[in-house]
């Protein structure tokens, strides 16, 4: 698109938004005058009512509007008054992974790992707040100056984060992490170039053989996607307990117990942390525990579970490479109050974690499994690892390392892959 065309589109979008702003004020006044209960109407009744008001407004202002534009304007107003405003179309678009609102005038989306700015915008900051409260209302949550941040899960499983002034200087900010309606399959990962067929087979076999696994990566690297895929390789019949801050895992198993943390209320009471849920899960006779992410003192409970017969546990951690993942687990254990020597902590981690999968979002937005590492143990007080698979970005190629795993379960998984 040429710059002149882009500027024209922006001017057209601005003019359209100004029309919607004036029309929105007109409709609010009409609804108040008519004392109409929009929420008590069906979607069709609401459309008919709003359409008549929009038609009258267009006629009174002598606006040049086609029948198609009139219908589109009516639908936009219905979305604004009863839906999610300018976000409605983005939420319905399955090609979008993330919706990011930075105040009233900046709305970004992520498609295929790439961020792009949309031409949509809200009327003003109050408009953003109205939409946020409309989203939160069915969830029983609220946001205001006393509680300016909210983390929540939408009915479709999407993850919502909100932060408003005075903490957010740009105005109310919101991020919605959407999730696939259909489960991720091995064929999808191969098509996306996330890994190759040998790695896919190995990871599936390792999951079936109850290997304790950590998936490491940065924000948006695809850790949860990989965890979802591997979880679906768990044999049918096992009892699985999942623990997450916002329930994102979609397991197809019959015997799954899904647990979700709870933040504290406005009085600072009622918080249920991942630490509490992991300890409770150990009393629920789980075959496997899947922890959405290790980020606090729940690390000790997870390590103890892995070391006391709960094989095949899985979790994710934020780290740039497998060695950093091990060091981060060690750091988190120290922050959780572990009082023993460093070497003791490292032995405990090495005994618990058998496999680390490193996922990375590349500069072009694609996600890759860049390293698969076996945790061998401790030597000279340092972690010893074997890299089984790797990815070379310069060659854009996956490699299988000429290494025989020390762990018999990993040897069997590699032999069958």
Rosetta blueprint (number, residue, H / E / L):
1 X L
2 X L
3 X H
4 X H
5 X H
6 X H
7 X H
8 X H
9 X H
10 X H
11 X H
12 X H
13 X H
14 X H
15 X H
16 X H
17 X H
18 X H
19 X H
20 X H
21 X H
22 X H
23 X H
24 X H
25 X H
26 X H
27 X H
28 X H
29 X H
30 X H
31 X H
32 X H
33 X H
34 X H
35 X L
36 X L
37 X L
38 X H
39 X H
40 X H
41 X L
42 X L
43 X H
44 X H
45 X H
46 X H
47 X H
48 X H
49 X H
50 X H
51 X H
52 X H
53 X H
54 X H
55 X H
56 X H
57 X H
58 X H
59 X H
60 X H
61 X H
62 X L
63 X L
64 X L
65 X L
66 X L
67 X H
68 X H
69 X H
70 X H
71 X H
72 X H
73 X H
74 X H
75 X H
76 X H
77 X H
78 X H
79 X H
80 X H
81 X H
82 X H
83 X L
84 X L
85 X H
86 X H
87 X H
88 X H
89 X H
90 X H
91 X H
92 X H
93 X L
94 X L
95 X L
96 X L
97 X L
98 X E
99 X E
100 X E
101 X E
102 X E
103 X L
104 X L
105 X L
106 X L
107 X E
108 X E
109 X E
110 X E
111 X E
112 X L
113 X L
114 X E
115 X E
116 X E
117 X E
118 X L
119 X L
120 X L
121 X L
122 X L
123 X L
124 X L
125 X H
126 X H
127 X H
128 X H
129 X H
130 X H
131 X H
132 X H
133 X H
134 X H
135 X H
136 X H
137 X H
138 X L
139 X L
140 X L
141 X L
142 X L
143 X L
144 X L
145 X L
146 X L
147 X L
148 X L
149 X E
150 X E
151 X E
152 X E
153 X E
154 X L
155 X L
156 X L
157 X L
158 X L
159 X E
160 X E
161 X E
162 X E
163 X E
164 X L
165 X L
166 X L
167 X L
168 X L
169 X L
170 X L
171 X L
172 X L
173 X E
174 X E
175 X E
176 X E
177 X E
178 X L
179 X L
180 X L
181 X L
182 X L
183 X L
184 X L
185 X L
186 X H
187 X H
188 X H
189 X H
190 X H
191 X H
192 X H
193 X L
194 X L
195 X L
196 X L
197 X H
198 X H
199 X H
200 X H
201 X H
202 X H
203 X H
204 X H
205 X H
206 X H
207 X H
208 X H
209 X L
210 X L
211 X L
212 X L
213 X E
214 X E
215 X E
216 X E
217 X E
218 X L
219 X L
220 X L
221 X L
222 X L
223 X H
224 X H
225 X H
226 X H
227 X H
228 X H
229 X H
230 X H
231 X H
232 X L
233 X L
234 X L
235 X L
236 X L
237 X L
238 X L
239 X L
240 X E
241 X E
242 X E
243 X E
244 X E
245 X L
246 X L
247 X L
248 X L
249 X L
250 X L
251 X L
252 X L
253 X L
254 X L
255 X L
256 X E
257 X E
258 X E
259 X E
260 X E
261 X L
262 X E
263 X L
264 X L
265 X L
266 X L
267 X L
268 X L
269 X L
270 X L
271 X L
272 X E
273 X L
274 X H
275 X H
276 X H
277 X H
278 X H
279 X H
280 X H
281 X H
282 X L
283 X L
284 X L
285 X L
286 X L
287 X L
288 X E
289 X E
290 X E
291 X E
292 X L
293 X L
294 X L
295 X L
296 X L
297 X L
298 X H
299 X H
300 X H
301 X H
302 X H
303 X H
304 X H
305 X H
306 X H
307 X H
308 X L
309 X L
310 X L
311 X L
312 X L
313 X L
314 X E
315 X E
316 X E
317 X E
318 X E
319 X L
320 X L
321 X L
322 X H
323 X H
324 X H
325 X H
326 X H
327 X H
328 X H
329 X H
330 X H
331 X H
332 X H
333 X H
334 X H
335 X H
336 X L
337 X L
338 X L
339 X L
340 X L
341 X L
342 X H
343 X H
344 X H
345 X H
346 X H
347 X H
348 X H
349 X H
350 X H
351 X H
352 X H
353 X L
354 X L
355 X E
356 X E
357 X E
358 X E
359 X E
360 X E
361 X E
362 X L
363 X L
364 X L
365 X L
366 X L
367 X E
368 X E
369 X E
370 X E
371 X E
372 X E
373 X E
374 X E
375 X E
376 X E
377 X E
378 X E
379 X E
380 X L
381 X L
382 X E
383 X E
384 X E
385 X E
386 X E
387 X E
388 X E
389 X E
390 X E
391 X E
392 X E
393 X L
394 X L
395 X L
396 X L
397 X E
398 X E
399 X E
400 X E
401 X L
402 X L
403 X L
404 X L
405 X L
406 X L
407 X L
408 X H
409 X H
410 X H
411 X H
412 X H
413 X H
414 X H
415 X H
416 X L
417 X L
